[in-house]
Amino acid sequence: MKKLAVVLLSILILYAVYHDLTKGTIPESETVRVEAKTSDNRAIPYFEQKVKAGDTVLSILEKHTDEDLPVSVKKAVADFQLLNHGLMPEEIQYGKSYKFPDYRSNN
């Protein structure tokens, strides 16, 4: 009787391992990517600047306005991405020129 129980338990364990490796036990989550487009067609005022080593988008914007940003960081990043065809601020490279939103005219 013990041998039969060991064989059945071994079969059950093998089936569980097989099922886990082939089909998995955690359901896959569906990731839906939605691309948002703005209906606001007004032009964003901007200036072009060559990036130096150590510069970030926010540091360049703060130097240009000579004070704290008059808009939220989220809006500044979104405007930078719109001006630079979706380029993430983390992907800027020194030595290249980029368009930065000009918030001095909003004061």
TIMI-2910 file (N, C-alpha, C, CB; in pm, 1 decimal, decimal comma, always signed):
<rs>
+----------+----------+----------+----------+----------+----------+----------+----------+----------+----------+----------+----------+------+
!      n_x !      n_y !      n_z !     ca_x !     ca_y !     ca_z !      c_x !      c_y !      c_z !     cb_x !     cb_y !     cb_z ! resn !
+----------+----------+----------+----------+----------+----------+----------+----------+----------+----------+----------+----------+------+
!    +80,4 !   -119,2 !     +0,0 !     +0,0 !     +0,0 !     +0,0 !    +85,3 !   +126,4 !     +0,0 !    -91,8 !     -0,7 !   +118,5 !  Met !
!   +197,6 !   +122,7 !    +71,1 !   +286,7 !   +237,4 !    +75,1 !   +345,3 !   +263,9 !    -62,6 !   +398,3 !   +215,3 !   +177,4 !  Lys !
!   +378,6 !   +158,8 !   -136,2 !   +436,4 !   +176,8 !   -269,3 !   +336,1 !   +244,7 !   -361,6 !   +480,6 !    +41,5 !   -328,3 !  Lys !
!   +209,3 !   +206,0 !   -354,1 !   +106,1 !   +266,4 !   -438,0 !    +89,0 !   +415,4 !   -403,2 !    -28,3 !   +190,9 !   -420,8 !  Leu !
!    +93,1 !   +447,5 !   -275,6 !    +79,9 !   +586,4 !   -233,3 !   +198,8 !   +669,7 !   -283,1 !    +69,0 !   +594,9 !    -79,7 !  Ala !
!   +318,7 !   +614,7 !   -276,8 !   +438,4 !   +684,8 !   -323,9 !   +430,7 !   +705,9 !   -474,5 !   +566,1 !   +606,0 !   -287,1 !  Val !
!   +386,2 !   +605,6 !   -549,1 !   +373,8 !   +617,6 !   -694,4 !   +270,0 !   +723,8 !   -730,1 !   +335,5 !   +481,6 !   -757,1 !  Val !
!   +154,4 !   +721,7 !   -664,3 !    +49,8 !   +821,5 !   -692,0 !    +95,7 !   +962,3 !   -655,1 !    -78,7 !   +786,9 !   -615,1 !  Leu !
!   +163,8 !   +975,1 !   -543,6 !   +216,1 !  +1104,7 !   -502,2 !   +321,9 !  +1155,3 !   -601,2 !   +275,6 !  +1095,2 !   -360,9 !  Leu !
!   +407,2 !  +1066,4 !   -649,9 !   +508,7 !  +1103,8 !   -748,9 !   +443,4 !  +1148,8 !   -878,7 !   +604,0 !   +986,1 !   -776,0 !  Ser !
!   +339,7 !  +1078,3 !   -922,3 !   +268,2 !  +1116,8 !  -1043,9 !   +203,2 !  +1253,8 !  -1025,4 !   +161,5 !  +1010,9 !  -1080,5 !  Ile !
!   +142,7 !  +1275,9 !   -910,8 !    +79,8 !  +1405,0 !   -882,5 !   +181,9 !  +1518,8 !   -883,6 !     +8,4 !  +1400,2 !   -747,3 !  Leu !
!   +297,7 !  +1495,6 !   -823,0 !   +402,7 !  +1598,0 !   -820,4 !   +455,2 !  +1624,1 !   -960,8 !   +518,2 !  +1555,3 !   -727,6 !  Ile !
!   +479,6 !  +1519,9 !  -1038,4 !   +526,4 !  +1537,9 !  -1176,0 !   +424,9 !  +1614,0 !  -1260,6 !   +555,8 !  +1402,6 !  -1239,8 !  Leu !
!   +296,7 !  +1581,6 !  -1242,3 !   +192,9 !  +1653,0 !  -1317,2 !   +189,7 !  +1801,0 !  -1276,7 !    +54,2 !  +1587,7 !  -1293,4 !  Tyr !
!   +201,8 !  +1829,0 !  -1148,3 !   +199,5 !  +1967,7 !  -1101,0 !   +318,1 !  +2046,2 !  -1156,8 !   +200,9 !  +1972,0 !   -947,2 !  Ala !
!   +435,8 !  +1985,4 !  -1159,1 !   +554,4 !  +2052,0 !  -1213,7 !   +537,6 !  +2073,7 !  -1363,6 !   +682,1 !  +1969,3 !  -1185,1 !  Val !
!   +488,4 !  +1971,7 !  -1434,8 !   +465,4 !  +1984,7 !  -1579,1 !   +365,5 !  +2097,7 !  -1608,1 !   +413,6 !  +1850,8 !  -1637,7 !  Tyr !
!   +255,0 !  +2100,7 !  -1535,5 !   +153,4 !  +2203,5 !  -1556,1 !   +209,5 !  +2342,4 !  -1526,9 !    +31,3 !  +2176,3 !  -1467,7 !  His !
!   +288,7 !  +2354,5 !  -1421,3 !   +346,1 !  +2483,0 !  -1384,0 !   +443,9 !  +2532,3 !  -1489,9 !   +415,7 !  +2472,7 !  -1248,9 !  Asp !
!   +523,8 !  +2443,7 !  -1547,1 !   +622,8 !  +2484,0 !  -1646,1 !   +562,2 !  +2513,1 !  -1783,1 !   +727,2 !  +2377,1 !  -1659,4 !  Leu !
!   +455,1 !  +2445,1 !  -1818,9 !   +397,9 !  +2464,5 !  -1952,5 !   +290,8 !  +2571,4 !  -1955,8 !   +340,5 !  +2335,4 !  -2003,0 !  Thr !
!   +200,4 !  +2569,2 !  -1861,3 !    +89,0 !  +2664,3 !  -1863,2 !   +102,6 !  +2772,6 !  -1758,2 !    -40,9 !  +2591,8 !  -1843,4 !  Lys !
!   +175,7 !  +2746,1 !  -1655,3 !   +194,5 !  +2843,4 !  -1548,7 !    +76,5 !  +2846,7 !  -1453,8 !   +217,1 !  +2980,6 !  -1606,8 !  Gly !
!   +102,4 !  +2900,7 !  -1336,4 !     -3,5 !  +2910,9 !  -1236,9 !    -45,0 !  +3054,4 !  -1213,0 !    +40,5 !  +2848,4 !  -1107,2 !  Thr !
!    +35,4 !  +3149,0 !  -1258,6 !     +2,7 !  +3289,9 !  -1242,8 !    -56,2 !  +3338,5 !  -1374,6 !   +128,6 !  +3374,1 !  -1201,6 !  Ile !
!   -175,0 !  +3395,7 !  -1370,5 !   -235,2 !  +3442,4 !  -1495,8 !   -155,9 !  +3559,4 !  -1553,3 !   -382,1 !  +3483,8 !  -1473,3 !  Pro !
!   -146,4 !  +3563,0 !  -1686,0 !    -76,4 !  +3672,2 !  -1752,0 !   -163,1 !  +3796,7 !  -1750,4 !    -38,5 !  +3634,2 !  -1896,3 !  Glu !
!   -101,0 !  +3908,9 !  -1719,0 !   -176,3 !  +4033,5 !  -1722,2 !   -162,9 !  +4093,0 !  -1861,4 !   -126,3 !  +4133,5 !  -1613,0 !  Ser !
!   -270,5 !  +4147,6 !  -1910,0 !   -268,2 !  +4209,6 !  -2041,1 !   -229,1 !  +4355,6 !  -2025,8 !   -405,0 !  +4195,9 !  -2111,7 !  Glu !
!   -125,0 !  +4394,7 !  -2095,7 !    -80,8 !  +4532,6 !  -2092,8 !   -133,9 !  +4601,5 !  -2216,7 !    +73,8 !  +4542,7 !  -2084,4 !  Thr !
!   -209,6 !  +4704,7 !  -2194,5 !   -266,0 !  +4780,3 !  -2305,3 !   -192,8 !  +4913,0 !  -2313,6 !   -419,5 !  +4801,4 !  -2287,9 !  Val !
!   -137,0 !  +4940,1 !  -2429,0 !    -65,1 !  +5066,5 !  -2447,6 !   -156,8 !  +5161,3 !  -2523,3 !    +70,7 !  +5045,4 !  -2524,4 !  Arg !
!   -180,5 !  +5274,7 !  -2462,1 !   -267,9 !  +5374,8 !  -2520,8 !   -184,8 !  +5498,0 !  -2552,1 !   -386,5 !  +5409,3 !  -2425,9 !  Val !
!   -196,0 !  +5544,7 !  -2673,1 !   -122,6 !  +5664,5 !  -2711,4 !   -218,1 !  +5782,9 !  -2706,9 !    -58,9 !  +5649,2 !  -2853,0 !  Glu !
!   -185,5 !  +5877,9 !  -2623,7 !   -271,4 !  +5994,4 !  -2608,1 !   -226,5 !  +6104,4 !  -2702,6 !   -270,2 !  +6044,3 !  -2462,6 !  Ala !
!   -321,7 !  +6166,3 !  -2765,6 !   -292,3 !  +6279,0 !  -2852,9 !   -364,4 !  +6400,9 !  -2798,8 !   -334,3 !  +6249,6 !  -3000,0 !  Lys !
!   -299,2 !  +6511,9 !  -2807,9 !   -358,8 !  +6634,0 !  -2757,0 !   -439,0 !  +6703,1 !  -2866,4 !   -250,9 !  +6727,8 !  -2701,9 !  Thr !
!   -549,6 !  +6760,9 !  -2827,7 !   -630,4 !  +6833,8 !  -2924,8 !   -594,6 !  +6982,3 !  -2923,9 !   -780,0 !  +6814,7 !  -2895,3 !  Ser !
!   -504,7 !  +7017,8 !  -2832,8 !   -461,9 !  +7157,2 !  -2822,7 !   -351,9 !  +7181,8 !  -2925,6 !   -412,0 !  +7190,8 !  -2677,9 !  Asp !
!   -382,1 !  +7254,6 !  -3029,9 !   -288,2 !  +7274,1 !  -3139,1 !   -205,4 !  +7401,7 !  -3126,4 !   -362,3 !  +7275,9 !  -3268,5 !  Asn !
!   -211,1 !  +7468,1 !  -3013,8 !   -133,6 !  +7590,5 !  -3000,9 !    +15,1 !  +7554,7 !  -2991,3 !   -179,5 !  +7672,5 !  -2876,5 !  Arg !
!    +95,7 !  +7642,2 !  -3042,6 !   +239,4 !  +7618,5 !  -3044,1 !   +298,2 !  +7647,4 !  -2906,4 !   +308,0 !  +7705,2 !  -3151,7 !  Ala !
!   +393,7 !  +7564,8 !  -2867,7 !   +462,9 !  +7584,7 !  -2740,6 !   +586,0 !  +7669,6 !  -2770,4 !   +501,9 !  +7446,9 !  -2672,4 !  Ile !
!   +600,7 !  +7784,5 !  -2702,9 !   +722,5 !  +7863,0 !  -2725,5 !   +843,5 !  +7784,4 !  -2675,0 !   +713,6 !  +8001,9 !  -2654,3 !  Pro !
!   +951,6 !  +7789,9 !  -2750,7 !  +1068,5 !  +7711,2 !  -2712,5 !  +1196,6 !  +7783,8 !  -2747,7 !  +1065,7 !  +7574,8 !  -2779,9 !  Tyr !
!  +1306,2 !  +7733,7 !  -2692,3 !  +1440,2 !  +7778,8 !  -2727,4 !  +1525,0 !  +7654,4 !  -2748,7 !  +1501,4 !  +7872,5 !  -2616,4 !  Phe !
!  +1625,8 !  +7665,7 !  -2832,0 !  +1715,6 !  +7553,1 !  -2856,2 !  +1844,7 !  +7575,8 !  -2780,5 !  +1743,2 !  +7534,5 !  -3007,4 !  Glu !
!  +1895,2 !  +7466,8 !  -2723,9 !  +2020,5 !  +7476,9 !  -2650,1 !  +2098,7 !  +7347,7 !  -2664,7 !  +1994,6 !  +7508,2 !  -2501,2 !  Gln !
!  +2229,1 !  +7361,8 !  -2672,4 !  +2318,9 !  +7247,3 !  -2677,9 !  +2342,2 !  +7199,4 !  -2534,5 !  +2454,5 !  +7284,0 !  -2749,0 !  Lys !
!  +2329,7 !  +7069,9 !  -2513,0 !  +2341,4 !  +7012,8 !  -2378,2 !  +2488,8 !  +6993,2 !  -2344,3 !  +2264,3 !  +6877,5 !  -2367,7 !  Val !
!  +2526,2 !  +7037,6 !  -2224,1 !  +2662,1 !  +7018,1 !  -2173,9 !  +2662,1 !  +6898,2 !  -2079,5 !  +2714,9 !  +7146,6 !  -2101,5 !  Lys !
!  +2778,4 !  +6845,5 !  -2050,3 !  +2789,9 !  +6731,8 !  -1958,9 !  +2731,6 !  +6768,5 !  -1823,0 !  +2937,7 !  +6687,5 !  -1944,2 !  Ala !
!  +2647,2 !  +6683,4 !  -1770,5 !  +2586,7 !  +6706,1 !  -1639,4 !  +2454,8 !  +6779,9 !  -1643,1 !  +2680,5 !  +6781,1 !  -1554,4 !  Gly !
!  +2416,2 !  +6831,9 !  -1758,6 !  +2288,5 !  +6903,3 !  -1769,9 !  +2171,6 !  +6806,0 !  -1769,3 !  +2285,4 !  +6988,3 !  -1897,6 !  Asp !
!  +2061,5 !  +6850,1 !  -1712,2 !  +1934,8 !  +6778,2 !  -1720,6 !  +1832,2 !  +6874,2 !  -1778,6 !  +1889,3 !  +6723,2 !  -1580,1 !  Thr !
!  +1720,2 !  +6819,9 !  -1819,1 !  +1615,1 !  +6905,1 !  -1874,5 !  +1572,2 !  +7008,8 !  -1770,9 !  +1493,6 !  +6820,0 !  -1919,8 !  Val !
!  +1551,1 !  +6966,0 !  -1648,2 !  +1505,7 !  +7059,4 !  -1544,6 !  +1611,1 !  +7163,5 !  -1510,6 !  +1467,3 !  +6983,6 !  -1419,4 !  Leu !
!  +1737,8 !  +7124,5 !  -1507,2 !  +1841,4 !  +7223,5 !  -1474,9 !  +1853,1 !  +7327,9 !  -1585,8 !  +1977,6 !  +7154,2 !  -1452,8 !  Ser !
!  +1838,8 !  +7286,2 !  -1710,4 !  +1843,7 !  +7382,2 !  -1821,5 !  +1725,6 !  +7477,0 !  -1815,2 !  +1845,5 !  +7309,1 !  -1956,7 !  Ile !
!  +1606,8 !  +7423,9 !  -1786,6 !  +1488,0 !  +7509,4 !  -1777,8 !  +1499,5 !  +7608,9 !  -1662,8 !  +1362,2 !  +7423,9 !  -1760,3 !  Leu !
!  +1550,2 !  +7565,4 !  -1548,7 !  +1564,3 !  +7655,4 !  -1434,6 !  +1669,4 !  +7763,1 !  -1461,1 !  +1600,9 !  +7576,3 !  -1309,2 !  Glu !
!  +1779,2 !  +7727,4 !  -1529,1 !  +1880,1 !  +7828,3 !  -1564,0 !  +1822,7 !  +7930,3 !  -1661,8 !  +2005,1 !  +7761,3 !  -1624,7 !  Lys !
!  +1741,9 !  +7883,4 !  -1753,7 !  +1685,8 !  +7972,4 !  -1855,3 !  +1584,1 !  +8070,4 !  -1796,2 !  +1620,2 !  +7890,4 !  -1965,5 !  His !
!  +1505,2 !  +8025,1 !  -1698,5 !  +1404,7 !  +8113,5 !  -1638,9 !  +1461,3 !  +8194,3 !  -1522,0 !  +1284,9 !  +8032,0 !  -1591,8 !  Thr !
!  +1583,0 !  +8162,3 !  -1477,7 !  +1649,9 !  +8230,6 !  -1366,6 !  +1574,3 !  +8218,9 !  -1234,5 !  +1668,6 !  +8376,1 !  -1400,5 !  Asp !
!  +1489,2 !  +8119,4 !  -1221,7 !  +1413,7 !  +8096,6 !  -1097,3 !  +1353,2 !  +7957,2 !  -1103,6 !  +1301,7 !  +8205,6 !  -1076,5 !  Glu !
!  +1266,9 !  +7927,3 !  -1006,2 !  +1197,4 !  +7799,0 !  -1007,9 !  +1102,1 !  +7794,1 !  -1127,0 !  +1120,5 !  +7776,1 !   -875,3 !  Asp !
!  +1071,1 !  +7672,3 !  -1169,4 !   +980,3 !  +7657,0 !  -1283,0 !   +840,2 !  +7707,5 !  -1249,0 !   +974,1 !  +7510,3 !  -1326,9 !  Leu !
!   +778,7 !  +7784,2 !  -1338,5 !   +643,0 !  +7832,2 !  -1313,4 !   +536,0 !  +7727,1 !  -1343,0 !   +616,6 !  +7955,4 !  -1396,3 !  Pro !
!   +576,8 !  +7609,6 !  -1390,3 !   +483,3 !  +7500,6 !  -1418,9 !   +529,2 !  +7377,1 !  -1343,3 !   +473,9 !  +7471,9 !  -1572,6 !  Val !
!   +445,7 !  +7273,9 !  -1341,5 !   +482,9 !  +7150,3 !  -1272,4 !   +589,4 !  +7075,4 !  -1352,7 !   +358,5 !  +7060,5 !  -1250,2 !  Ser !
!   +661,7 !  +6990,2 !  -1284,1 !   +764,6 !  +6909,5 !  -1348,7 !   +700,5 !  +6819,6 !  -1454,1 !   +842,1 !  +6825,0 !  -1244,4 !  Val !
!   +583,5 !  +6767,2 !  -1422,8 !   +512,4 !  +6679,6 !  -1516,4 !   +482,0 !  +6752,7 !  -1647,5 !   +381,6 !  +6628,1 !  -1452,9 !  Lys !
!   +437,3 !  +6876,8 !  -1638,3 !   +406,4 !  +6955,1 !  -1758,9 !   +534,0 !  +6988,9 !  -1834,8 !   +330,7 !  +7084,7 !  -1722,0 !  Lys !
!   +640,2 !  +7021,9 !  -1763,5 !   +766,7 !  +7053,2 !  -1829,0 !   +819,2 !  +6932,7 !  -1906,8 !   +870,2 !  +7098,8 !  -1725,8 !  Ala !
!   +810,1 !  +6815,9 !  -1847,9 !   +854,6 !  +6693,7 !  -1915,3 !   +766,8 !  +6664,9 !  -2036,6 !   +852,2 !  +6574,0 !  -1817,9 !  Val !
!   +635,5 !  +6680,0 !  -2021,0 !   +543,3 !  +6654,8 !  -2133,0 !   +569,2 !  +6752,6 !  -2247,3 !   +396,3 !  +6665,9 !  -2086,1 !  Ala !
!   +591,9 !  +6881,0 !  -2216,7 !   +620,9 !  +6979,3 !  -2320,7 !   +753,5 !  +6949,4 !  -2390,3 !   +623,7 !  +7119,9 !  -2261,1 !  Asp !
!   +854,6 !  +6908,2 !  -2312,6 !   +983,5 !  +6871,1 !  -2371,4 !   +965,6 !  +6755,0 !  -2468,9 !  +1085,1 !  +6833,5 !  -2261,0 !  Phe !
!   +886,8 !  +6655,6 !  -2429,2 !   +864,2 !  +6540,8 !  -2516,4 !   +789,6 !  +6580,5 !  -2643,1 !   +786,8 !  +6432,9 !  -2442,2 !  Gln !
!   +692,1 !  +6671,0 !  -2632,8 !   +620,0 !  +6716,5 !  -2751,7 !   +712,8 !  +6789,6 !  -2848,7 !   +503,9 !  +6808,0 !  -2711,5 !  Leu !
!   +800,6 !  +6869,9 !  -2795,9 !   +892,0 !  +6946,2 !  -2880,8 !   +999,9 !  +6860,1 !  -2945,5 !   +956,8 !  +7055,1 !  -2800,1 !  Leu !
!  +1031,9 !  +6747,9 !  -2883,9 !  +1141,4 !  +6663,4 !  -2931,4 !  +1093,7 !  +6526,4 !  -2977,2 !  +1244,7 !  +6647,0 !  -2822,7 !  Asn !
!   +974,8 !  +6520,5 !  -3032,0 !   +918,9 !  +6399,3 !  -3094,2 !   +919,3 !  +6278,6 !  -3000,6 !   +996,8 !  +6365,4 !  -3219,6 !  His !
!   +877,7 !  +6298,9 !  -2874,9 !   +862,2 !  +6189,1 !  -2780,0 !   +989,0 !  +6146,8 !  -2708,9 !   +807,0 !  +6073,0 !  -2849,6 !  Gly !
!  +1098,1 !  +6218,8 !  -2726,2 !  +1223,7 !  +6184,3 !  -2660,1 !  +1208,4 !  +6198,8 !  -2509,3 !  +1339,4 !  +6273,1 !  -2711,6 !  Leu !
!  +1246,5 !  +6095,0 !  -2435,9 !  +1241,1 !  +6099,9 !  -2290,2 !  +1354,4 !  +6188,8 !  -2238,4 !  +1250,9 !  +5956,7 !  -2229,3 !  Met !
!  +1330,0 !  +6266,6 !  -2132,4 !  +1435,4 !  +6354,0 !  -2078,8 !  +1560,6 !  +6278,2 !  -2036,1 !  +1382,0 !  +6431,8 !  -1961,1 !  Pro !
!  +1545,4 !  +6152,1 !  -1996,7 !  +1661,0 !  +6072,4 !  -1953,9 !  +1750,3 !  +6033,9 !  -2071,6 !  +1614,0 !  +5946,3 !  -1881,5 !  Glu !
!  +1701,9 !  +6050,2 !  -2193,6 !  +1775,5 !  +6005,9 !  -2311,0 !  +1854,6 !  +6117,1 !  -2379,8 !  +1680,8 !  +5945,1 !  -2408,5 !  Glu !
!  +1858,0 !  +6237,9 !  -2320,4 !  +1933,1 !  +6345,5 !  -2385,1 !  +2081,8 !  +6314,0 !  -2376,9 !  +1902,0 !  +6483,2 !  -2319,3 !  Ile !
!  +2154,2 !  +6358,9 !  -2477,4 !  +2297,4 !  +6334,1 !  -2484,4 !  +2370,9 !  +6467,1 !  -2491,9 !  +2332,5 !  +6244,8 !  -2606,1 !  Gln !
!  +2481,1 !  +6475,3 !  -2418,2 !  +2554,2 !  +6601,8 !  -2420,8 !  +2619,6 !  +6618,6 !  -2557,7 !  +2660,9 !  +6607,2 !  -2307,3 !  Tyr !
!  +2628,9 !  +6744,5 !  -2598,3 !  +2685,4 !  +6776,6 !  -2728,5 !  +2580,0 !  +6792,5 !  -2836,9 !  +2782,6 !  +6670,6 !  -2768,8 !  Gly !
!  +2456,3 !  +6751,0 !  -2809,0 !  +2348,2 !  +6764,1 !  -2906,3 !  +2255,5 !  +6877,4 !  -2865,0 !  +2269,5 !  +6631,6 !  -2919,6 !  Lys !
!  +2188,0 !  +6937,0 !  -2963,7 !  +2093,4 !  +7045,6 !  -2936,5 !  +1952,1 !  +6991,4 !  -2931,4 !  +2104,4 !  +7156,2 !  -3043,2 !  Ser !
!  +1874,2 !  +7043,3 !  -2837,9 !  +1734,5 !  +7003,5 !  -2821,4 !  +1648,8 !  +7127,7 !  -2804,9 !  +1717,3 !  +6908,6 !  -2699,9 !  Tyr !
!  +1519,7 !  +7110,7 !  -2825,7 !  +1423,7 !  +7218,9 !  -2804,2 !  +1370,9 !  +7207,3 !  -2661,7 !  +1306,5 !  +7213,6 !  -2908,8 !  Lys !
!  +1370,7 !  +7318,6 !  -2590,7 !  +1320,8 !  +7323,5 !  -2453,6 !  +1206,4 !  +7424,0 !  -2447,3 !  +1434,4 !  +7361,4 !  -2353,1 !  Phe !
!  +1100,6 !  +7393,5 !  -2373,1 !   +989,2 !  +7488,5 !  -2362,6 !  +1035,0 !  +7615,7 !  -2291,2 !   +869,5 !  +7424,6 !  -2287,4 !  Pro !
!   +991,2 !  +7729,1 !  -2344,6 !  +1028,5 !  +7859,0 !  -2288,8 !   +912,7 !  +7910,5 !  -2203,7 !  +1064,6 !  +7961,0 !  -2401,9 !  Asp !
!   +932,5 !  +7910,1 !  -2071,8 !   +826,6 !  +7953,0 !  -1979,9 !   +845,6 !  +8097,1 !  -1934,0 !   +821,9 !  +7860,9 !  -1858,9 !  Tyr !
!   +944,6 !  +8166,5 !  -1986,1 !   +965,2 !  +8306,7 !  -1945,0 !   +851,6 !  +8395,2 !  -1995,0 !  +1100,5 !  +8359,6 !  -1998,1 !  Arg !
!   +791,6 !  +8363,1 !  -2107,5 !   +684,1 !  +8447,2 !  -2162,0 !   +553,2 !  +8428,2 !  -2086,1 !   +662,5 !  +8416,0 !  -2310,0 !  Ser !
!   +545,2 !  +8326,6 !  -1998,5 !   +422,1 !  +8301,4 !  -1921,3 !   +416,2 !  +8384,9 !  -1794,5 !   +411,5 !  +8153,6 !  -1885,1 !  Asn !
!   +523,5 !  +8450,6 !  -1756,7 !   +523,9 !  +8527,0 !  -1630,7 !   +447,1 !  +8653,6 !  -1642,1 !   +663,7 !  +8558,3 !  -1587,5 !  Asn !
+----------+----------+----------+----------+----------+----------+----------+----------+----------+----------+----------+----------+------+
</rs>
